[in-house]
Amino acid sequence: MKIRDAVIDDLPRIIEIYNSTILSKKVTADIELVTIEDKLNWFYQHTPSRRPLWVAETEHNIIGWISFQDFYGRPAYSGTSEISIYIDENYRKKGFGKRMLTYAFIHCHQLKIDTLLGFIFEENLESIRLFKSLGFNEWGHLPAIANMGNHKLGLKIFGKKINQ
């Protein structure tokens, strides 16, 4: 597996992977499929030197992606970043998620990140297991906060301090 900075030509595949999770209603708070146009600003907010968007490839096929986003948008939180990871359903439960997140941990120092946060729906047990297996702890719970149409989901906040 190779991890690299995403380029604009990767955006259709990034969106394809993301959209594949929407229908389950347990991974993301988007409830309708997104388009390239919907995600253009999001894409350009990522910069390799500060808040990267990375894709993971095997045999030149993008199998997943990781993004970093500012937390709360105030200067005192500049060392804290929300991390998101999405993997093509055909590559889940094969160790790629652990490898991708470990890669992210290694680069936190150069990104000036000392705290990572993951926001995970309480029903997304696979992601919770992944984050816990890599040393994230539950730091918060927001019960029944996301209206998913026919039901509400709670959101768990997982955090990890990165040794710098």
ZIRA-V899952 format. One record per residue. OMEGA is omega in degrees with one decimal (* if undefined). D_FIRST is the distance of its C-alpha to the first C-alpha in whole Angstrom. Layout:
OMEGA:D_FIRST  OMEGA:D_FIRST
//
This chain:
177.0:0  175.8:4  -177.7:7  174.5:10  176.4:14  173.1:15  -174.0:17  178.3:20  178.0:19  -172.6:16  177.7:19  179.6:20  176.4:17  -179.6:16  178.4:20  179.2:19  -179.9:17  -178.6:19  -179.9:22  -179.8:21  -172.2:22  -175.1:25  179.0:27  -179.6:27  174.3:28  -176.8:27  -176.6:24  -179.9:25  170.3:28  -179.3:28  173.6:31  -179.8:30  179.4:28  -179.1:27  175.2:27  179.5:25  178.7:29  -171.3:28  -178.7:25  179.0:26  177.2:28  -179.6:25  -176.0:22  174.6:25  179.7:25  178.0:22  -177.4:22  -175.2:19  -175.8:22  179.9:23  -174.1:21  168.4:18  -177.2:16  170.9:12  175.5:10  -177.5:7  163.9:6  179.9:5  178.1:8  175.4:9  177.8:10  -177.9:10  179.9:9  179.0:10  177.2:12  173.6:14  173.4:17  177.2:20  176.2:23  173.6:27  170.8:29  170.1:32  177.9:32  -173.2:35  -178.1:35  -179.9:35  -174.3:32  178.1:30  -179.4:28  -179.2:27  169.1:24  177.0:23  177.6:20  178.9:18  178.3:15  -177.3:15  175.5:13  -175.3:14  179.2:16  -177.2:14  179.0:11  177.9:13  179.2:15  178.2:12  -179.1:11  179.9:8  178.0:11  -179.4:12  179.7:9  179.7:9  176.7:13  175.6:13  179.2:11  -179.7:14  -177.7:16  -176.0:16  -177.9:17  -178.6:20  -178.8:22  176.9:22  -179.0:22  177.8:25  176.6:24  178.9:26  176.2:25  176.4:23  173.0:24  178.4:23  -170.8:25  175.0:25  -176.7:27  178.2:29  -178.0:28  -173.8:25  179.8:25  179.2:21  177.5:20  178.3:23  -179.8:22  -177.5:18  178.8:20  -178.5:22  -179.4:20  171.8:19  173.9:22  176.2:23  177.5:27  -179.1:29  -180.0:31  178.6:33  177.1:34  -173.4:35  173.1:37  -175.6:37  -175.4:36  178.3:34  -176.6:36  178.8:34  -178.0:37  177.1:38  177.8:37  179.7:36  172.1:33  -179.8:33  175.1:31  178.1:29  177.9:28  -178.9:26  178.0:26  172.2:24  179.9:26  178.2:23  179.6:25  *:26
//
